[in-house]
Amino acid sequence: MRSSLTRVVPLVLATALATGGAPGAVARQTNASGPATALAALADAPAARPSGTTVDGALAVAALAPAGSPTGVSDNSSAHSAAVLPAPAPAQPAGSGASEAADPWRDSIAAFVAADRAQPPQPGGVLFVGSSSIRLWDTLETEFDALPVVTRRGFGGSRMADCTRHLKQLVAPHKPRLVLVYAGDNDLAEGRSPAQVLESFIAFVDGVREALPATRIAFISIKPSPLRAALMPQAEATNALIRAYTQATPNTDYIDIYSAMLGPEGRPRAELFRDDALHLNTQGYALWKRIIAAHLN
């Protein structure tokens, strides 16, 4: 696992890229005590919050702003600019000490382990992991049947930190050439901040790199949904932070499904969702397939 200092560097670069700030100016206001401290310092860094600036992904600034403070940033990409985010919920990092008995995903993970024992995974394939948007994609393996090996490992309700916690069971046995992760949606719904989701994703990348240095990692952007329309500013901020992080991190990718799921008025396209207004229907998954397919080769 990388040291605290080297983990701060991608955070500084990601924030500078997402907000238009200068990496050097941002870095001078951080220290080597860890990513969380660096993120807190960035909240007050002028370079990280340029007042009145219009930049691609400027909503990432809101992820670093203290709760209740205006960001003063506009974003031409949607009508959700300058939003104030709620105070972050306490983070639940991987390895936080929770017992296996308290793990709500114990049965799901055990089922994955049993399936891998019954049919040992072939290395070098494409692996999808994440929450219910992956779990409910019943046709995923056949949608990409032109590829030699495609495997789905989704467990509904999971968060980015849960994917990291179970890396040993979810990713390592498959030795994939590419792992795609969809998570973060539930994190935001539970009150975590965009900065916390970014940090959980960085921990996921670190974990994959440690076990499988050559594996490429792609983040499927958090989707907008009618049920969680109030969380769109947080989703946009998270997506902007993670996009910028992947731009600064070798062998990682960001897949934007968010933009294509918005209608002309900048609201989620209801026709892409099931009756629950949260999970995708056949039309929604067809859109995902079209976008994701371009990133698989």
C-alpha positions as CSV (number, residue, x, y, z in Angstrom):
1,M,0.0,0.0,0.0
2,R,1.3,3.5,-0.8
3,S,2.4,5.8,1.9
4,S,0.2,8.6,3.1
5,L,2.3,11.2,1.4
6,T,2.1,9.5,-2.0
7,R,-1.7,9.0,-1.6
8,V,-2.1,12.8,-1.1
9,V,-0.4,13.6,-4.4
10,P,-3.2,12.2,-6.6
11,L,-5.8,14.0,-4.4
12,V,-3.9,17.3,-5.0
13,L,-3.7,16.7,-8.7
14,A,-7.3,15.6,-9.0
15,T,-8.6,18.7,-7.1
16,A,-6.4,21.0,-9.2
17,L,-7.6,19.4,-12.5
18,A,-11.3,19.3,-11.4
19,T,-11.3,23.0,-10.3
20,G,-8.8,24.6,-12.6
21,G,-6.4,25.4,-9.7
22,A,-2.6,25.1,-9.9
23,P,-1.3,21.8,-8.4
24,G,1.7,23.6,-6.8
25,A,-0.5,26.2,-5.1
26,V,-2.8,23.5,-3.8
27,A,0.0,21.3,-2.7
28,R,1.6,24.0,-0.6
29,Q,-1.5,24.1,1.6
30,T,-1.5,20.4,2.3
31,N,0.8,18.2,4.4
32,A,1.8,14.5,4.6
33,S,-0.4,13.5,7.5
34,G,-2.9,11.7,5.2
35,P,-5.6,12.1,2.5
36,A,-8.3,13.3,4.9
37,T,-6.1,16.1,6.2
38,A,-5.2,17.1,2.7
39,L,-8.8,17.3,1.7
40,A,-9.6,19.4,4.7
41,A,-6.8,21.8,3.8
42,L,-8.0,22.0,0.3
43,A,-11.4,23.2,1.4
44,D,-9.8,26.5,2.4
45,A,-7.3,26.7,-0.5
46,P,-8.0,29.7,-2.8
47,A,-6.5,27.7,-5.7
48,A,-9.1,25.0,-5.1
49,R,-12.1,27.3,-5.0
50,P,-11.7,30.1,-7.6
51,S,-14.6,32.4,-7.1
52,G,-16.8,32.9,-10.1
53,T,-14.9,30.5,-12.2
54,T,-16.6,28.4,-14.9
55,V,-14.7,25.1,-15.5
56,D,-15.5,21.6,-16.6
57,G,-16.4,19.7,-13.5
58,A,-16.4,22.8,-11.3
59,L,-19.0,21.2,-8.9
60,A,-16.1,19.2,-7.5
61,V,-15.3,22.4,-5.5
62,A,-18.5,21.8,-3.5
63,A,-17.0,18.4,-2.3
64,L,-14.2,20.3,-0.6
65,A,-16.2,23.3,0.7
66,P,-17.2,23.4,4.4
67,A,-20.9,22.5,4.9
68,G,-23.1,25.5,4.6
69,S,-20.7,27.7,2.8
70,P,-21.4,29.0,-0.8
71,T,-18.9,27.8,-3.4
72,G,-19.3,30.8,-5.7
73,V,-18.7,28.5,-8.7
74,S,-20.9,28.2,-11.8
75,D,-21.0,25.1,-14.1
76,N,-22.4,25.3,-17.6
77,S,-22.9,21.6,-17.7
78,S,-26.2,21.6,-15.7
79,A,-28.6,23.6,-13.6
80,H,-27.2,22.3,-10.4
81,S,-24.2,24.6,-9.9
82,A,-23.1,26.3,-6.7
83,A,-24.9,23.7,-4.6
84,V,-24.2,23.4,-0.9
85,L,-23.5,19.9,0.2
86,P,-24.5,18.4,3.5
87,A,-21.9,17.7,6.2
88,P,-20.3,14.3,5.5
89,A,-21.2,11.3,7.5
90,P,-18.4,9.5,9.3
91,A,-16.3,7.5,6.9
92,Q,-16.3,3.7,7.1
93,P,-13.0,2.7,5.6
94,A,-12.0,-0.8,4.7
95,G,-10.6,-2.8,7.6
96,S,-12.5,-0.6,10.1
97,G,-12.8,-3.5,12.5
98,A,-16.3,-4.6,11.8
99,S,-16.8,-8.3,12.5
100,E,-17.6,-10.7,9.7
101,A,-20.9,-11.5,11.5
102,A,-21.9,-7.9,11.1
103,D,-21.1,-7.7,7.4
104,P,-24.3,-7.4,5.5
105,W,-22.6,-8.7,2.4
106,R,-21.4,-11.9,4.0
107,D,-23.8,-14.2,2.1
108,S,-23.3,-12.5,-1.2
109,I,-19.5,-12.7,-1.0
110,A,-19.7,-16.3,0.2
111,A,-21.8,-17.1,-2.9
112,F,-19.1,-15.5,-5.2
113,V,-16.4,-17.5,-3.5
114,A,-18.4,-20.7,-3.9
115,A,-19.0,-19.9,-7.6
116,D,-15.3,-19.3,-8.2
117,R,-14.4,-22.6,-6.5
118,A,-16.9,-24.5,-8.6
119,Q,-15.6,-22.9,-11.8
120,P,-12.2,-21.4,-11.4
121,P,-12.0,-18.0,-13.1
122,Q,-10.0,-17.6,-16.3
123,P,-7.4,-14.9,-16.0
124,G,-7.2,-11.9,-18.4
125,G,-10.9,-11.2,-18.7
126,V,-13.2,-8.2,-18.0
127,L,-14.7,-8.0,-14.5
128,F,-17.7,-5.8,-13.5
129,V,-18.1,-5.1,-9.7
130,G,-20.3,-2.8,-7.7
131,S,-23.8,-2.3,-6.4
132,S,-27.3,-3.1,-7.6
133,S,-26.8,-1.5,-11.0
134,I,-24.3,-4.3,-11.7
135,R,-26.2,-7.0,-9.8
136,L,-29.4,-6.4,-11.8
137,W,-27.8,-6.3,-15.2
138,D,-28.8,-9.9,-15.9
139,T,-27.7,-9.9,-19.5
140,L,-24.3,-8.4,-18.9
141,E,-22.2,-11.4,-19.7
142,T,-24.1,-12.0,-23.0
143,E,-24.2,-8.3,-23.9
144,F,-20.4,-8.4,-24.2
145,D,-20.1,-12.0,-25.5
146,A,-17.5,-10.9,-28.2
147,L,-15.0,-10.8,-25.3
148,P,-13.5,-14.0,-24.2
149,V,-14.3,-13.7,-20.5
150,V,-16.8,-11.3,-18.9
151,T,-17.8,-11.7,-15.2
152,R,-20.4,-9.9,-13.1
153,R,-19.9,-9.5,-9.3
154,G,-22.5,-7.0,-8.1
155,F,-24.1,-7.0,-4.6
156,G,-27.0,-4.7,-4.1
157,G,-26.9,-1.8,-1.7
158,S,-23.1,-1.9,-1.5
159,R,-20.9,1.2,-1.3
160,M,-17.5,2.0,-2.7
161,A,-15.8,1.1,0.6
162,D,-17.6,-2.3,0.5
163,C,-16.0,-3.0,-2.9
164,T,-12.6,-2.2,-1.4
165,R,-13.2,-4.2,1.7
166,H,-13.9,-7.4,-0.3
167,L,-11.3,-6.9,-3.0
168,K,-9.6,-10.2,-2.1
169,Q,-12.8,-12.1,-2.9
170,L,-14.2,-9.9,-5.7
171,V,-11.3,-9.1,-7.9
172,A,-8.1,-11.0,-7.0
173,P,-9.2,-14.5,-8.0
174,H,-10.2,-13.4,-11.5
175,K,-6.9,-11.7,-12.3
176,P,-8.7,-9.5,-14.9
177,R,-7.0,-7.3,-17.5
178,L,-9.8,-4.8,-16.8
179,V,-12.0,-4.2,-13.8
180,L,-15.0,-1.8,-14.1
181,V,-16.6,-0.6,-10.8
182,Y,-19.9,1.1,-10.3
183,A,-20.3,2.3,-6.8
184,G,-20.8,5.6,-4.9
185,D,-24.5,6.1,-5.5
186,N,-25.4,4.5,-2.2
187,D,-22.6,6.3,-0.4
188,L,-24.1,9.7,-1.3
189,A,-27.6,8.5,-0.4
190,E,-26.3,7.6,3.1
191,G,-24.8,11.1,3.5
192,R,-21.1,10.6,2.6
193,S,-19.4,13.4,0.8
194,P,-17.9,13.4,-2.7
195,A,-14.5,13.7,-1.1
196,Q,-15.1,10.5,0.9
197,V,-16.3,8.6,-2.1
198,L,-13.1,9.7,-4.0
199,E,-11.0,8.5,-1.1
200,S,-12.7,5.2,-1.1
201,F,-12.1,4.8,-4.8
202,I,-8.4,5.6,-4.3
203,A,-8.3,2.9,-1.7
204,F,-9.9,0.5,-4.3
205,V,-7.3,1.4,-6.9
206,D,-4.5,1.0,-4.3
207,G,-5.8,-2.5,-3.4
208,V,-6.1,-3.6,-7.0
209,R,-2.6,-2.2,-7.8
210,E,-1.1,-4.1,-4.8
211,A,-2.5,-7.5,-5.9
212,L,-2.6,-7.0,-9.7
213,P,-0.3,-4.2,-10.8
214,A,-1.0,-4.6,-14.5
215,T,-4.8,-4.5,-14.2
216,R,-6.6,-1.5,-15.7
217,I,-9.3,0.1,-13.5
218,A,-12.4,2.0,-14.9
219,F,-14.9,3.9,-12.9
220,I,-18.4,4.0,-14.3
221,S,-19.7,7.4,-13.3
222,I,-22.5,7.7,-10.7
223,K,-25.8,7.8,-12.6
224,P,-28.6,10.4,-12.2
225,S,-31.9,8.9,-11.2
226,P,-35.4,10.4,-10.7
227,L,-35.6,9.0,-7.2
228,R,-32.3,10.6,-6.2
229,A,-32.6,13.8,-8.2
230,A,-31.9,15.8,-5.0
231,L,-28.4,14.2,-4.9
232,M,-27.5,15.2,-8.4
233,P,-25.1,18.0,-7.3
234,Q,-23.2,15.6,-5.1
235,A,-23.1,13.0,-7.9
236,E,-21.7,15.6,-10.3
237,A,-19.1,16.7,-7.8
238,T,-18.1,13.1,-7.1
239,N,-17.9,12.3,-10.8
240,A,-15.8,15.4,-11.4
241,L,-13.3,14.5,-8.7
242,I,-12.9,10.9,-9.8
243,R,-12.6,11.9,-13.5
244,A,-9.8,14.3,-12.5
245,Y,-8.1,11.6,-10.4
246,T,-8.2,9.1,-13.3
247,Q,-6.7,11.8,-15.6
248,A,-3.8,12.0,-13.1
249,T,-3.4,8.3,-12.5
250,P,-1.9,5.9,-15.0
251,N,-3.9,2.9,-16.2
252,T,-7.2,4.1,-14.9
253,D,-10.3,5.3,-16.9
254,Y,-13.5,7.2,-16.3
255,I,-16.6,6.2,-18.2
256,D,-19.2,9.0,-18.4
257,I,-22.7,7.5,-18.4
258,Y,-24.1,10.5,-16.4
259,S,-24.3,12.9,-19.3
260,A,-26.2,10.6,-21.7
261,M,-28.8,9.9,-19.0
262,L,-30.0,13.5,-18.8
263,G,-32.8,14.9,-20.9
264,P,-32.9,18.4,-22.6
265,E,-33.8,20.1,-19.3
266,G,-30.9,18.5,-17.5
267,R,-33.1,16.1,-15.5
268,P,-32.8,12.3,-15.4
269,R,-34.5,10.5,-18.3
270,A,-37.4,8.7,-16.7
271,E,-37.7,6.3,-19.7
272,L,-34.4,4.7,-18.7
273,F,-35.6,3.5,-15.3
274,R,-37.8,0.8,-13.8
275,D,-40.9,1.7,-11.8
276,D,-38.8,2.4,-8.7
277,A,-37.2,5.3,-10.5
278,L,-33.8,4.2,-9.3
279,H,-32.8,1.0,-11.2
280,L,-32.2,0.7,-14.9
281,N,-34.6,-1.0,-17.3
282,T,-33.7,-2.6,-20.6
283,Q,-33.5,0.7,-22.4
284,G,-31.2,2.1,-19.7
285,Y,-28.9,-0.9,-19.9
286,A,-28.8,-0.7,-23.7
287,L,-27.5,2.9,-23.3
288,W,-24.9,1.7,-20.8
289,K,-23.7,-1.0,-23.1
290,R,-23.2,1.4,-26.0
291,I,-21.1,3.7,-23.9
292,I,-19.1,1.1,-22.0
293,A,-18.3,-1.0,-25.0
294,A,-16.0,1.7,-26.4
295,H,-13.8,1.3,-23.3
296,L,-13.4,-2.5,-23.3
297,N,-10.8,-3.0,-26.0
